[in-house]
Amino acid sequence: MSRHGDARESSQLDRRLEALNDARELAEGVLPEEPLNEVFSLLERASSRRSLSGDHTVVGFFGATGSGKSSLFNAVSGAEIATAAARRPTTSEPLAGIWGAEGSAPLLDWLEVRNRHHAAAVEGFADEGTGLILLDLPDFDSTRAANREVVQRMVGLVDVLVWVLDPQKYADAAVHNDFLTPLAAHGAVTLVVLNQVDRLPEKDVGPVLESLKGILARDGLGTVQVLGASALLGTGVGRVRSAIRHVALQRQALSQRLAADVAKAARLLREESGDGEAAGVRPATTSRLTDELATAANVPLVVRAVARSYRLESTRRTGWPVTRWLSRFRPDPLRRLNLRSNAPAELSRTSLPPAGAPARARTDAAVREFADYASAGAPGPWRAAIRGAAREGRDRLPDALDQAIAGTDLQASRKSWWWGVFNVVQWLALLTVLAGLGWLGVLAALGYFQMPVPQVPRVEGWPIPTLMIAGGVVLGIFLAVTGKFIAAAAANARSGKARKRLRNAVAAVAQELVVEPVEVEISRLKAFNAALKTAIGR
């Protein structure tokens, strides 16, 4: 493989490893700890392996007791590296045959392989420049727990896996269910050898190999290379050597192994998570949430209070001066709700009725409905996370809504221009009435004291003082009635503006305590799915 090809493959693996780590971090708190810990262990192993020699390919020989694994290891190595037969009936510790000692020690230390043999060159197979390490490993069906643990550990560490099976137990469920099937993604770095074919009649070798290939296909390893061999007679050993040499010279086994590990781990997270995307936050559902929270927070009550307060203030400022003072005895609805306070918003509180059971139920139902719509389509664990995020700020909602209402500028102290006009005219009308009454009073006093009474000017036969009194009274009453109609229309307009401001305040609270946490979880799910897609290699 070219240097540029190596760099490109390494860069792709970097991206996939980074994406897998991103997916793991994003899934924390959503998926169970066990699969996340498995992924973390894989990432640590990958980091450790990549920091060690990339010029060596580690090939592990795995097999059951009696499969002739050690004998095949010796045959491939071209030397009695692994002591076989009666002197060593089972492999108890990993043993390494090394071609290319330089740089291998730290790698073997990491693999915890103490038994090391610097193998002699084998023509056409390996020499010091090959960078090859063959491992003869304990039997995976050993009765010793320590041996099985070594095998399980090495399955996750070696670059290439060579499974040595024998004609009697090649279909054994233990090797297929416990090892081969879980490694279905590792077909590119897996080699299966049916050893001891010399024990089969020649006519049965082909059918048995085909049977083994069929079983492997059901395990998800249909593309794995399957070879027949006899360590005793040397049959097929050359093909096994050729397959291993090809992998070693390509220098791709490490990257392929890690890429397969990443894909497997990503699929594990996918299985735990499930597939799918959340429907997301929609303007309609957000608007409905705001409406429900506004109702639960007594916004309609405040809006009505704004209208009543405006009408009351209009009466006090534009009513007939003779009777307007009576409105002073009517309490201001906004002041009763403590919504005319000048205190800072973060310190002020309203006197609105506290949220009772119906209001709390309405709030909970609104939050739940919003979360259900937003999380629709999301996988189970993520749907639960989205719903949990929506409920997280639920207990803070009543206080936050009350504070938002208290801090909303209702423009209750804002004066209307027509108040001043009406007030001036009302007082002019009253002064006209008083002037008329005073005029008539002076005339009456002159007559009472038998003094000359001047002639009163008349208009169309009506005395001007009388017209002044009647006109002032009629004008005052007309302005008072007209002012009520104008005040009603203006109150509706002001309450409408107040409703809009209050709704915006409620929407801001809903956004902070409900919508944003939900959006964060939805974005988290989206990023998780994208990271998994990259990690799997799509």
N, C-alpha and C positions, 0 to 999 in steps of 0.2 A: 504493500500500500504506500502511496506517495506521502511525502511530508505534508503537503497541502491537504491531502485526504485525511491524514491523522488529525491535523489541526481542526478541520471541519467537523469530524466525528466527535472530537473532544469538546468542541464548542456546543454541538448539539446536545451532548450528554450533560454539559454544564447547565444548559437551559432546562433540560428535563429534570435534573436533580433540584435545581432552584425552584422550578414549578411545583415539584412534589413537596418540597419544604414549605412553600407558600400555602399549598392546599392543607398540609398538616396544621400549620399555624392558624389558618382560617377556620379549621374545623374544631379547634379547641373549645371546649364547653358545649359543643353541639353533638359530636360523635363520642362513643365510648372511649375510655382511656386505653384499653387494650390494643385496638388497632392503631391508634395514634402512637403508642409506645413502640409497636412493631415498626412503623414507618420511621420513627426517630432512630431506632437501632439500625435499620438499613442505611439511613443517611450517614450515621457515624461509621458503619462498616465501609461504605463507599468512599468516604473521605479518607479513612485510614488506608484503604487499599490503593487509592490513587496517589497517596503520598509516598508509597513504596515503589519498588522497581517496576517500571512499565515495560522493561525489556525481557521480563520473565513471564512465561505462561505456566500457570499452575494447573496440572491435570490430576484429578483425583480418581482413583479406582475404587468403586463401590460394589459390594456384592454380598450375598448371603453365605452362610457357612456351607462349605462343600461346593461352591460354584467354581472353584479353581481361580479365584481372583488373584491370589499371590503368585500362582504359577504363571498366569497370563502376564502379570506385572514383570516377572523375571524374563519371560520370553520376549516381551516388547523391549525391555531394557538391555537384553543381550548379555545379562550376567545374573548370577545368583545373589541379587541384592536382597530380596526377601527370602528368608529361610523357609522352605516349604516342606511338605510331606510330614514325616513323623516327628521331626525335631521342632516343628512350629505348626501345629494343627490349626490354630486360629491366630489371626492378627490381633495383637492386644494394644499396640501403640502405632501411631502414624509413622511411616518410614518414607524418607525422601530419597529419590534418585535425581541427582543434579547434573545438568549439562550447562556450564557457565556459572562458575562459583561466584564471580565478582558481582556484588550487589544483592546476592541472594540471602545473606544472613539476616538482615532486618526483616525481610519478608517472611522467612521461616520462623523467626522469633515471634512475629505477629500471629502466624498460624499455629504457634506452640508445637512445632515439630522439632523434637530434640535429636531423633535418629536420622542422621544425614549421611549420604554416601555420594561422593563425587564420582559419578559414573564415567567410564571410558567411552570414547567416541564410538558410535555405531554407524558404520558407513551407510549413507543414504537415509539416515534417520536423525541423528543428533550429534552435535559436538559442542565445544566450548562456546562457539559463536551462536548457537541456536537459542540459548536462553530458555531452557525447558526444565521444569521440575515435575517429576512424576511422584505421586503419593500413593502408597499402599496403605489403605485405611482399615480399621477394624470392621468386622462383619456387622451389618446393620441389624441382623437378627440375633446378635449375641445375647446371652443370658445375663451378662454383666452390664449393669446400668451405666457404668462409666464409659464402656465402649459405645453404647448407643448414643450417649451424650456427645462423644467425640464425632460420631458420624453425623448427627444432627447439626453440630456446629460447622463441620467441614462442608456440608451440603450448601451452607450459606456463604462460604468463603472462597472456595476454589473457583478458578476461571472456567474450567472445562470439567464436565462430569462424564465419566465413563462407567456405565452400568454393566456389570458382568453377570449374566444370567446363565443358568444351566438348563438342559433339556427337560429335566424332571420338574423344576420349580419356576420355569419362566413365566407362568401365568399366576404365580402366587399373589394373592390379593394384598398381602402386606407391603410388598415392594411397590405395587401399582398405586394403591390407595394412600399409603403413607409418604411416598417419595415422588414417584413419577407424575401422577396426576397433579399434585400441587405445583410441579415445575413445568407445567404445560407451556408456559411462556418462554422457557429456556431451551427450546428446540435447537436454536442456532449454536448452542454450546454444549449439546448433549450428544453422546455417542452410546449406542447400545450394542453390546457384543454377546452373542449366544456362544458361550464357550462349551468345550467338551462335545463338539459335534461328532467326534470320533466314536462316541457311544451310540450314535444313531445309525441305522442302516442308511446307506447313501441315498436311497430313494425317498427317505423321510426327511432329509435335511431341508429340501426346498419347501415342502408343506409346513414344516415346523416354523421356518423363518417367516413364511407368509402369515401363519397364525399369529406369531409374535407381532408382526407389523400391524395386523388388524386390531390386536389388543391395544397397542400403542396409539393407534389412530383414535380409538375410543377414549384413550386417556388425554387426547388433545395433542399428541406428539406424532401426528401422521407424517411430518416432514423429516423426522429424525433419521439419521443414517443407521441402519441395522446391518451388522456384519456377523458372519459365522466364523468361528475360529476353534482351533484345538491347540492349547498350550503344550500338550504332550507331544503331538506330532508336528507342530509348527504350522499346521494348516491355517491360512487366513491371517497369520501374525503380521505378514508384510502389509496387508491391507489396513490392519489396525495401526501399524506404525505410520503408514502413508497418511491416514486420516489425521492422526495426532500431529505429524510433522507439518501438514498443510495448515492446521490451525495455529501452530506455534510460529510459523514463518509469516503468516498474515498479520500477526500482531493486533488482531481485532478482538480476540477472545475476551480480554478484560472489559473493553467498552461494551461488547455484546452482552456479556454477563450482567454488567451493571445496568444496561438499558433494559434487559429482561427483568431484573429485580425491580427497577423503577416502575415498569409497566404493571408488574404483579402487585406491587404496593398500591399503585394508583387504582387498580381494579378492586383491591381490597377496600379502599376508602369509598369507591363508587358503590360497592355492595352494601357497605354500612350506611351510606348516605341515601342511596336511591337516586334515580335519575329524574330530571325535570327542573323547570324554572318557575319562580313565583310570578303570579299575575302582575304584581307590583301595585304601586299607589296610583290611583286614578283621581282626576279632579272631582268626579261625581261622588266617589266614596269619601274623599276628604271634605267636600262640601256638606255631605250628609252628617259626617262626624261633627263638624263645626255646628251645624244646626241643632243637633241633639244635645251637645254640650252647652250651647247657648241657652236652650230651654231649661236644662237641668240647673244652670247657674242663675236663673231668674232674670235673664236679659229682657224678656217681654214685660216683666214687672217694672224694670228700670225704664224701659221705653215709655210705658204708660205714665210713669212718674215724671218723666221729662215733659211730656205733653201737658199734664195737669199743672206742673210747676210753671210752665210758660203761660198758660192761660191765667193762672192766679196772679203772676207778676204783671201780666197785661192789664188785668182788672185793677190792680193797685196803682198802676201808672196812667191808665187812660179812662178809668171809670168816672162816673159822675161824682165830683168832689164831695157832694153832700152825703153820698152813701159809700164811697170807696173805702172809707176808713174801717167799715165793717169787715173787709177782707183781711185785715190785720189779725183777726182772731182765727183765721183758717191757717193751719200749719202747712209749711212748704213740704210737699211729698219728697223732694230730693234731700232736704235737710233731715227729714226723719230717717232716711236711708243712709245718712252720713255721706252723701255724694256731693256735698258742697264744700268739703274740707280742702284746705290748702296744704295739707301735710304731704311730704314726699310719697310717691306711689308705693315705695317699698315699706313704708311705715304705716300707711293708711289702711283701714279696713272698713268695709261697708257694714251696715246694720241689716242687710238682707237676711231673710229667714235661713237658718242653717239647713244644709242638705239633709233631708230626711231619708227614710228607707226608699220611698218611690224615686227620689232624685238620684240616690246612689245606684239603684237598680237600673235606672235609665242610662246613667253614665257608663256603668259596666257593660250594659247591652250594646251601647254605641261603640265602645272600644272593641268589644268582642266581634261585633259585626264588621268593623273596619279591618281588624286583623284577619278575619276569615276571608274577606274579599282579597286583601293584599297577598295573603299566603296561598291562595288557591293555585294548585298545580305544583307547589313545592314538595319535595320529598318529605316524608314523615318527620325526621329529626329537625329539619330546617323549618318546617311549618310550626313545630312546637317552639323553636327558637324565636321565630317571628312573632308568634302570639305572646310569648313570654316578654319580648321587648316592648310590645304594645301595653302589656299589663304593668310593666315595671314602674311607670310613673303614675299609675292610677291613684294611689293614695295621696299623691301631691296635687292632684287635679283640683279638688274643691278649694283649697287655700290659694292655689295659683290663679284660678279663675276669679275668685273674690278679689284678689289683689289687682288683677288685670282690669276688672270693672272699676275698682276704686281709682285706678290710675288713668282711666280713660277721660279725655277732655270732652265733656258733654255740652260744652259751650252754654252752660246754665246761666252764667253771669253776663253773657253777651246781650247787649241792649239792641232793640229794633228801632230803626229810624223813625217809624211812624208813631212810636210812643211819645216822643217829644212834641210832634205836631199836634196829636190828639190832646195831649196834656195842656198845651198852651191854649188851644181853642176851647177846651173844657173850662179852663180858668177864666178865659175872656167871656164865655157864656155865663158863668157864675157871677162874674163881676157885673155883667149886663143886668142880670136879674137883681143883684143887690143895688145897682144904681137905680133901676126902675122902682124897686121897693123904697129906696131912700127918697126918691123924687116924690112918690105918692105920700110918703110919711111927712115930708116937709109941708106938702099941700094940706094934709089933714091937720097938722099942728097949727098952721096959719088959720084955718077955719075954726079950730077949737078955741083959739084965743081971739076970735072975732076980728081978725086982721084981714086986710085986703088980700084976696087969693088971686094970683095972676092967672091969666088964661093959659090953659095947657095946650100945646100944639097937638094937632091931630093929623092923622093920615087916613084918608078914606073914612073919616068919622071916628077912628079909634085913637084914644089918647096914646101918645108916644110912651109914657111910663108903663102903661099896661102892655103895649106891644113889646117893650123891652123885657118885661117879666115873662110874658108868654113865650116870646122868641128864645130867650135864654134857657128857659126850662125845656122847651121842645128840642132845641139844639143839643143841650146836655144829654137828654134821654136818647136822642138819635145817635149821638156819638158813642154813647155807652153801648147801645145795641149793635151798632155797626162795628165797634171795636171787638165785641164778642165774636162776630163772624170772622173778622180779620184774624183775631187771635186763634180761633179754631183752625183756620187754614194754615197759619204760620206755625202753630203747635204741631200739626201733622208733618209739616216740612222739617221742623227742627227734630222731632222724634225720629223721622226717617233717617236723618243724618246721624243721629245718636245711635240708632240701630246698626247702621253701617259701621260706625266706629267701634261699637261694642262687639260686633261680630268679628271685625278685624282683630280686636284684642283677644277674643276667644280663639280665633284661628291661629294666632301666634302662640298661644299656650298649647293648643292641640298639636301644632307643628313641633314645638320643642319637646313635649312630654310623650307624644304618641307617634306622630308621623315620622319624625327624624329617626328615632330608634328603630322603627320598622324599616325605613329606607336603608339604614345602615346594615341591618341583617339581610335585606334583599340584595344589596350590593355585595355583601359578603358571600352570599350564595352564588351570585353571578361570577365573582372572582374565583371562588372555589371551583366551579364547573370549568371555567376557562383554564385554571391551573391544572386540573386533572386532565383536560384534553391535551394540553401541552406535554404533561408528564407521560401520558400513555403513548404519545408520539403521533397523534393524528394531525 
